[in-house]
Amino acid sequence: MRRTHSPATAGAERSAAMTTVVRMLRDHGLNARLARACVPSAARLRAEGELAEVRLLRQICCFNGFDKGSFEMRNINLDQLRALIEVVECRSFSAAARNLNLSQPAVSLQIRELERRFGVPLIERFGKQAHATAPGRELIKAAQRIFDACTLAEEAMRRFRENWVGRVHLSTTLTAMIYRLPPLLRKLRSDHPGVDLVVTNMPTPISIARVLSNEADLALVTLPVENSELRVKPLCQEAMLAAYPAGEKDVPEEITPEYIMRQRLLLLTEQPPSAGHATVMRWVAAGTPSMAVGTVEALKSAVASNVGMAILPEVAIHANMANIMLRPLRPPLYRTLALIEHRNKPNEPALQIVRNSLLELAAPTPADSKVRSRLIKSRRTARKGAPSKLRSKIA
């Protein structure tokens, strides 16, 4: 049964409908006069007094610049861009369709939609081959960047999906990275696979600058460090030892700066100089002849080859190194390894995990105990091999 309306009711409904439509159009950027012009007049309503029937929306007319741009951007499709790249690489629509598991008309349609979207030809044919036009080549470059960004996004989301916790940048001294960190890093990766740890070898001055500039989250450095913006946690003290070739004769039980002045001293050099290098230079006497060597391992090899002697941290000396002889220094020389971070650094979960792992370096390692045992044994050997007068003097 058809619904009938009285003239008063029909007029009220028409007026309410027109007011609603005018308000909606005006909210989307049309002025009131133009909005009323877009609304069907009462004369176009059905003669029976009914409102105009509802029709499906077939077209959107955007009068606001931002909305228009947003609607246009929605037309860009990754499948269309992939089809364009494939057609140009294969130089054929049919070959591209086979690689994409599509029909050739479907690929052709994707290219036409792209060309209609940008308003320029993207593909031109030379015989049976398809080539990119100048606009097409530019679009392919942009599409490659888009796909690279999509790959990065997928990898980032995969890490979150696989219990990714976070990323921590650690800057460290070369000695700590070689001799102290490997067992700690293995344990950290085994216990916390969701933590991405980026480790960089840097001298102490650069590590401090990287932490202050927020390029590094944590840093293992050699004290002293004096900066009120940093939180400094001393971890362990490393004794510095004199290293000589195993066959060196008449080496005293303890090595003094005066004795080293008569030796060829090998020094570890870095650019800029490390804090450890500065520590050694403050201990030796001024004017001591020296030769620069690049790494700790190179220093040990040079000492074992009888090139000279060196002052090395005890952590760098293995207990089974038979080709190097160790002696303590007098006065004793120590350097302190410390963990630093910025005071205002947010305490994120990944950062907390890595920090707690690095704090374990404060405990003595088995390697340190073995080196000390070897040092005591070498001192006993030196006492036994010394002349009687010298032994009585030592006693």
C-alpha positions as CSV (number, residue, x, y, z in Angstrom):
1,M,0.0,0.0,0.0
2,R,1.3,3.4,-1.0
3,R,1.9,5.8,1.8
4,T,0.1,9.1,1.4
5,H,0.9,12.4,3.0
6,S,-1.2,15.4,3.7
7,P,0.1,18.6,1.9
8,A,1.2,20.1,5.2
9,T,3.1,16.9,6.2
10,A,4.7,16.6,2.7
11,G,5.8,20.2,2.7
12,A,7.4,19.9,6.2
13,E,9.3,16.7,5.2
14,R,10.6,18.4,2.0
15,S,11.7,21.5,3.9
16,A,13.5,19.3,6.5
17,A,15.2,17.2,3.8
18,M,16.4,20.3,2.0
19,T,17.7,21.9,5.2
20,T,19.6,18.7,6.1
21,V,21.2,18.5,2.6
22,V,22.2,22.2,2.6
23,R,23.8,21.8,6.0
24,M,25.8,18.7,4.9
25,L,27.0,20.4,1.7
26,R,27.9,23.6,3.5
27,D,29.9,21.6,6.1
28,H,32.0,20.2,3.2
29,G,33.0,23.6,1.9
30,L,30.1,24.8,-0.2
31,N,28.6,28.1,0.4
32,A,24.9,28.2,1.3
33,R,23.7,29.6,-2.0
34,L,25.5,27.0,-4.1
35,A,24.4,24.3,-1.7
36,R,20.7,25.2,-2.2
37,A,21.2,25.2,-5.9
38,C,22.4,21.6,-5.7
39,V,19.2,20.4,-3.9
40,P,16.3,19.3,-6.1
41,S,13.5,21.8,-6.0
42,A,10.0,20.9,-4.8
43,A,8.7,20.9,-8.4
44,R,11.0,18.0,-9.2
45,L,9.6,15.9,-6.4
46,R,6.9,13.4,-7.3
47,A,3.5,14.9,-8.0
48,E,2.0,12.6,-5.4
49,G,3.8,14.5,-2.7
50,E,6.4,11.8,-2.0
51,L,10.1,12.7,-1.4
52,A,12.6,11.8,-4.1
53,E,13.7,8.1,-3.9
54,V,17.1,7.3,-2.6
55,R,19.7,6.5,-5.3
56,L,23.2,5.0,-5.1
57,L,26.1,7.5,-5.1
58,R,27.8,7.3,-8.5
59,Q,30.2,10.2,-8.3
60,I,31.9,12.4,-5.7
61,C,32.5,16.0,-6.5
62,C,35.1,17.5,-4.2
63,F,35.2,21.2,-3.9
64,N,37.8,21.2,-1.0
65,G,41.4,21.0,-2.2
66,F,42.6,18.7,0.6
67,D,39.7,16.3,0.1
68,K,40.2,16.2,-3.6
69,G,43.9,15.4,-3.2
70,S,43.1,12.7,-0.7
71,F,40.5,11.0,-3.0
72,E,43.0,11.2,-6.0
73,M,45.8,9.6,-3.9
74,R,43.6,6.6,-3.1
75,N,43.7,5.7,-6.8
76,I,47.4,4.8,-6.6
77,N,47.7,1.1,-6.3
78,L,50.8,-0.9,-5.6
79,D,49.7,-3.6,-7.9
80,Q,49.5,-1.1,-10.7
81,L,53.1,0.2,-9.9
82,R,54.3,-3.4,-9.8
83,A,52.7,-4.1,-13.2
84,L,54.4,-1.0,-14.7
85,I,57.8,-2.1,-13.4
86,E,57.3,-5.7,-14.7
87,V,56.2,-4.5,-18.2
88,V,59.2,-2.3,-18.5
89,E,61.6,-5.0,-17.3
90,C,60.1,-7.7,-19.5
91,R,59.5,-5.2,-22.4
92,S,56.3,-7.1,-23.0
93,F,52.7,-7.1,-21.6
94,S,52.3,-10.8,-22.1
95,A,55.6,-11.7,-20.4
96,A,54.7,-9.4,-17.5
97,A,51.3,-11.0,-17.2
98,R,52.9,-14.4,-16.9
99,N,55.3,-13.3,-14.2
100,L,52.4,-11.7,-12.3
101,N,50.0,-14.6,-12.8
102,L,47.5,-12.2,-14.5
103,S,45.9,-12.0,-17.8
104,Q,47.3,-9.7,-20.4
105,P,44.1,-7.6,-20.5
106,A,44.3,-7.2,-16.7
107,V,47.9,-5.9,-17.0
108,S,46.9,-3.5,-19.8
109,L,44.1,-2.2,-17.7
110,Q,46.4,-1.5,-14.8
111,I,48.7,0.5,-17.0
112,R,45.8,2.5,-18.5
113,E,44.5,3.3,-15.1
114,L,47.9,4.6,-14.1
115,E,48.1,6.7,-17.2
116,R,44.6,8.1,-16.6
117,R,45.5,8.8,-13.0
118,F,48.6,10.9,-13.9
119,G,47.4,12.2,-17.3
120,V,50.6,11.2,-19.2
121,P,51.7,8.2,-21.3
122,L,53.9,5.8,-19.3
123,I,54.5,3.1,-21.9
124,E,55.3,3.4,-25.6
125,R,55.6,0.5,-28.1
126,F,58.4,0.0,-30.6
127,G,57.3,-3.0,-32.6
128,K,56.5,-5.8,-30.2
129,Q,58.5,-4.3,-27.4
130,A,57.2,-2.0,-24.6
131,H,59.4,0.8,-23.3
132,A,58.9,3.4,-20.5
133,T,58.5,7.0,-21.5
134,A,60.3,9.7,-19.7
135,P,57.4,10.1,-17.2
136,G,57.3,6.3,-16.9
137,R,61.0,6.1,-16.0
138,E,60.5,8.8,-13.3
139,L,57.5,6.9,-11.9
140,I,59.4,3.7,-11.8
141,K,62.2,5.3,-9.8
142,A,59.6,6.6,-7.3
143,A,57.9,3.2,-7.3
144,Q,61.1,1.5,-6.4
145,R,61.5,3.8,-3.4
146,I,58.0,3.0,-2.4
147,F,58.6,-0.7,-2.5
148,D,61.8,-0.3,-0.6
149,A,59.9,1.6,2.1
150,C,57.3,-1.2,2.1
151,T,60.0,-3.8,2.6
152,L,61.4,-1.8,5.6
153,A,57.9,-1.5,7.0
154,E,57.3,-5.3,6.7
155,E,60.6,-6.0,8.4
156,A,59.8,-3.6,11.2
157,M,56.4,-5.2,11.7
158,R,57.9,-8.7,11.5
159,R,60.2,-7.8,14.4
160,F,57.2,-6.6,16.5
161,R,55.3,-9.8,15.5
162,E,58.3,-11.9,16.6
163,N,58.5,-10.3,20.1
164,W,60.9,-7.6,19.1
165,V,61.7,-5.5,22.2
166,G,63.8,-2.6,20.8
167,R,67.2,-1.5,19.5
168,V,70.2,-0.3,21.6
169,H,73.3,1.3,20.3
170,L,76.4,0.5,22.3
171,S,79.7,2.3,21.8
172,T,82.7,0.6,23.4
173,T,86.5,0.6,23.6
174,L,88.4,-1.8,21.4
175,T,89.8,-3.8,24.4
176,A,86.3,-4.3,26.0
177,M,84.8,-5.3,22.6
178,I,87.5,-8.0,21.9
179,Y,88.1,-9.4,25.4
180,R,85.1,-8.7,27.6
181,L,81.9,-8.4,25.5
182,P,81.8,-11.7,23.4
183,P,80.6,-14.0,26.2
184,L,78.2,-11.3,27.4
185,L,76.8,-10.8,23.8
186,R,76.3,-14.5,23.3
187,K,74.3,-14.8,26.5
188,L,72.3,-11.6,25.7
189,R,71.3,-12.9,22.3
190,S,70.4,-16.3,23.7
191,D,68.3,-14.9,26.6
192,H,66.8,-11.9,24.7
193,P,66.5,-12.5,21.0
194,G,64.0,-9.6,20.7
195,V,66.7,-7.0,21.4
196,D,68.6,-5.5,18.5
197,L,72.1,-4.5,19.8
198,V,74.3,-2.4,17.6
199,V,77.9,-2.4,18.9
200,T,80.5,0.2,17.6
201,N,84.2,0.4,18.5
202,M,85.0,4.0,19.4
203,P,87.7,5.6,21.6
204,T,86.5,7.1,24.8
205,P,86.3,10.8,23.7
206,I,84.1,9.9,20.7
207,S,81.9,7.6,22.7
208,I,81.3,10.4,25.2
209,A,80.3,12.7,22.3
210,R,78.0,10.1,20.8
211,V,76.2,9.6,24.1
212,L,75.7,13.3,24.6
213,S,74.4,13.7,21.0
214,N,72.0,10.7,21.5
215,E,73.8,8.8,18.7
216,A,74.6,6.0,21.3
217,D,72.4,4.8,24.1
218,L,75.2,3.3,26.2
219,A,79.0,3.4,26.1
220,L,81.9,1.5,27.7
221,V,84.7,4.0,28.4
222,T,87.9,4.4,30.3
223,L,87.8,6.8,33.2
224,P,88.1,9.6,34.0
225,V,84.9,11.0,32.6
226,E,83.8,14.4,33.9
227,N,80.4,15.6,32.6
228,S,77.4,16.5,34.6
229,E,75.0,15.4,31.8
230,L,76.3,11.8,32.1
231,R,75.5,9.0,34.5
232,V,78.8,7.2,35.2
233,K,78.9,3.7,36.7
234,P,82.5,2.3,37.3
235,L,82.6,-1.4,36.4
236,C,86.0,-2.9,37.0
237,Q,89.6,-2.0,37.5
238,E,92.1,-3.3,35.0
239,A,95.8,-3.7,36.0
240,M,98.3,-2.7,33.4
241,L,101.2,-5.1,33.0
242,A,104.6,-4.9,31.3
243,A,104.9,-7.5,28.5
244,Y,108.3,-8.7,27.3
245,P,109.4,-11.5,24.9
246,A,109.6,-14.8,26.7
247,G,113.3,-15.1,26.0
248,E,114.2,-11.7,27.3
249,K,117.1,-11.8,29.9
250,D,117.8,-9.8,33.0
251,V,114.2,-8.5,33.3
252,P,113.7,-7.2,36.9
253,E,110.8,-8.4,39.0
254,E,109.0,-5.1,38.8
255,I,109.2,-2.6,36.0
256,T,109.7,1.1,36.7
257,P,109.4,4.2,34.4
258,E,113.2,4.6,34.6
259,Y,113.8,1.1,33.4
260,I,111.4,1.5,30.5
261,M,113.3,4.5,29.3
262,R,116.1,2.1,28.3
263,Q,113.7,-0.1,26.4
264,R,111.8,0.2,23.1
265,L,108.3,0.9,24.2
266,L,105.4,-0.1,21.9
267,L,102.3,2.0,22.3
268,L,98.7,1.5,21.1
269,T,97.6,4.5,19.1
270,E,94.1,5.6,18.0
271,Q,92.8,8.7,16.3
272,P,91.9,10.5,18.5
273,P,94.1,9.0,21.2
274,S,92.2,6.8,23.6
275,A,91.9,7.3,27.3
276,G,94.0,4.2,27.9
277,H,96.8,5.7,25.8
278,A,96.7,8.9,27.9
279,T,96.9,6.8,31.1
280,V,100.1,5.0,29.9
281,M,101.6,8.3,28.8
282,R,101.1,9.9,32.2
283,W,102.8,6.9,33.8
284,V,106.0,6.6,31.7
285,A,108.8,9.1,32.0
286,A,108.9,12.0,29.7
287,G,111.1,11.4,26.7
288,T,110.7,7.6,26.6
289,P,111.3,6.3,23.1
290,S,108.2,4.6,21.6
291,M,106.8,3.1,18.5
292,A,103.1,3.3,17.5
293,V,101.2,0.1,16.8
294,G,97.5,0.0,15.7
295,T,95.8,-2.7,17.8
296,V,96.2,-4.7,21.0
297,E,96.7,-7.9,19.0
298,A,99.3,-6.3,16.9
299,L,101.1,-5.1,20.1
300,K,101.1,-8.7,21.4
301,S,102.5,-10.0,18.1
302,A,105.2,-7.4,18.0
303,V,106.3,-8.2,21.6
304,A,106.3,-11.9,20.9
305,S,108.5,-11.2,17.8
306,N,111.0,-9.3,20.0
307,V,110.3,-6.0,18.4
308,G,110.0,-4.3,21.8
309,M,108.0,-4.3,25.1
310,A,104.5,-3.0,25.7
311,I,102.2,-2.0,28.6
312,L,99.0,-4.0,28.2
313,P,95.8,-4.4,30.2
314,E,95.6,-7.8,32.0
315,V,92.4,-8.7,30.3
316,A,94.2,-8.7,27.0
317,I,96.7,-11.4,28.1
318,H,95.8,-15.0,27.8
319,A,97.0,-17.4,30.5
320,N,98.4,-19.8,27.8
321,M,100.5,-17.2,26.0
322,A,104.0,-18.9,26.4
323,N,105.8,-16.4,24.1
324,I,105.1,-13.4,26.3
325,M,106.6,-12.7,29.8
326,L,104.6,-10.5,32.2
327,R,105.9,-8.2,34.9
328,P,104.0,-5.8,37.3
329,L,104.6,-2.1,37.2
330,R,106.0,0.0,40.1
331,P,104.2,2.2,41.0
332,P,101.1,0.1,40.0
333,L,99.1,1.4,37.1
334,Y,95.4,0.7,36.8
335,R,92.6,1.9,34.5
336,T,88.9,1.7,35.2
337,L,86.2,0.6,32.7
338,A,82.9,2.4,33.2
339,L,79.4,2.4,31.8
340,I,78.0,5.8,30.8
341,E,74.6,7.0,29.6
342,H,72.8,10.3,29.4
343,R,70.9,11.3,32.5
344,N,67.8,12.2,30.5
345,K,67.7,8.9,28.6
346,P,64.3,7.3,28.8
347,N,64.5,3.9,30.5
348,E,63.0,1.7,27.8
349,P,62.8,-2.1,28.1
350,A,65.6,-3.0,25.7
351,L,67.9,-0.4,27.3
352,Q,67.2,-1.8,30.7
353,I,68.0,-5.4,29.5
354,V,71.3,-4.3,27.9
355,R,72.3,-2.2,30.9
356,N,71.7,-5.0,33.3
357,S,73.9,-7.3,31.2
358,L,76.7,-4.8,31.0
359,L,76.6,-4.4,34.8
360,E,77.7,-8.0,35.0
361,L,81.2,-6.9,33.9
362,A,81.7,-5.6,37.4
363,A,82.2,-9.2,38.6
364,P,85.8,-10.6,38.1
365,T,86.2,-13.0,35.2
366,P,88.0,-16.4,35.3
367,A,90.5,-15.1,32.8
368,D,91.6,-12.3,35.2
369,S,92.2,-14.9,37.9
370,K,94.3,-17.0,35.6
371,V,96.4,-14.0,34.6
372,R,97.1,-13.1,38.2
373,S,98.1,-16.7,39.0
374,R,100.5,-16.6,36.0
375,L,101.9,-13.3,37.2
376,I,102.6,-14.7,40.7
377,K,104.2,-17.7,39.2
378,S,106.5,-15.6,37.0
379,R,107.5,-13.4,39.9
380,R,108.5,-16.6,41.9
381,T,110.5,-17.7,38.9
382,A,112.2,-14.4,38.7
383,R,113.2,-14.6,42.4
384,K,114.7,-18.1,41.9
385,G,116.7,-17.0,38.9
386,A,118.0,-13.9,40.5
387,P,121.6,-13.8,41.9
388,S,122.0,-14.4,45.7
389,K,122.8,-10.7,46.5
390,L,119.7,-9.6,44.5
391,R,117.5,-12.2,46.2
392,S,118.6,-11.0,49.6
393,K,117.9,-7.4,48.6
394,I,114.4,-8.4,47.4
395,A,113.8,-10.2,50.6
